[in-house]
């Protein structure tokens, strides 16, 4: 083993201490997994609640503007060819 590496980390010599490190590592991984699942469950719950709220708003028509200015109007265009109009005179 490199002597520079031994300055920063030296594995424990006792088998009981190694077992403790393994259990500590497993505990940290388990805790992070549970916290991740918890955060994911909260995010999914908020997404479902938001989808339900938007659906109810759409069913009730609360998100739409009720003024007549915002409604669509029908427009007709009449295209007149200038060359044809000049010939008709």
Secondary structure, 3 states (H helix, E strand, C coil): CCHHHHHHCCCCCCHHHHHHHHHHHHHHHHHHHHHHHHHHHHHHHHHHHHHHHHHHHHHHCCCCCCCHHHCCCCCCCCCCCHHHHHHHC
